[in-house]
Amino acid sequence: MLEPAFVLWGAPVTWLEIAAFVLALGCVVLNVLEIHWGWGLAILSSLLYGWLFLDSRLYGESGLQVFFVAVAVWGWWQWLYGRRRGGETSAAAQTSTQTSTQTSTQTSTQTSTQTSTQTSTQTGGGAALAGAPPSGEAGLRIARLDARGRWLALTAWALGWPLLALLLGRFTNTDVPWLDAFPTVGSVIGQVLLGRKLLENWPVWVLVNLASVGLFAFKGLWLTAILYAVFVALAVLGWLRWHRLALAGERA
């Protein structure tokens, strides 16, 4: 798998990188479309990229892939069976026409001729519900972080980046501890947000993928650098698509 398949811009591209490229690209496309099978591709591509990054001395990125495998299993389960905090099952939530003075969440018992409806302005875990799952593909609906949740995510990234960079610089032989640490910490945050189907995962991935393009280009992993450039575009498309679905759900 580590044998070169071809040379791109003076650097060898291995069969391992090609396989990881294809699986990762399919994973992100399915994530944008809210198709839960993307998590299965995420597991496979993460295992392959962990191997590739270890061979390239990108220890932060390599260790991150192990985390990705674990979170992919969790995220897959969340998308299929997850519940929002407060005991609401997102797959069962439907929005109803509300009066201008109604803001509280309500749930009614369904009869054979009656459909229960409920709407929520905010979950207990810092996420506001929005949007509906496509064709029953997911247990969770798209939601948003509240202001507190966004600040927590930014703070975690700001503190985690220098901490990981210092650890990588001290305990490994990496030559890019700071450039490796930034997208590594951001990817942890983005993956958790994606697993909970929170809209804010996409702007996180835009920043992570932009940083990763430079990192992989510097390491001569040109095919992966191209992949992450494509990921930037897909993250923007995912952001726009999920935002549109969120607005549609809020206005329903």
Salt bridges, closest charged atoms under 4 A:
GLU34 OE1 - LYS197 NZ 3.01
GLU34 OE2 - ARG241 NH1 3.32
GLU137 OE1 - HIS36 NE2 3.77
ASP175 OD1 - LYS219 NZ 2.97
GLU200 OE2 - ARG150 NH1 3.66
GLU250 OE2 - ARG144 NE 2.91
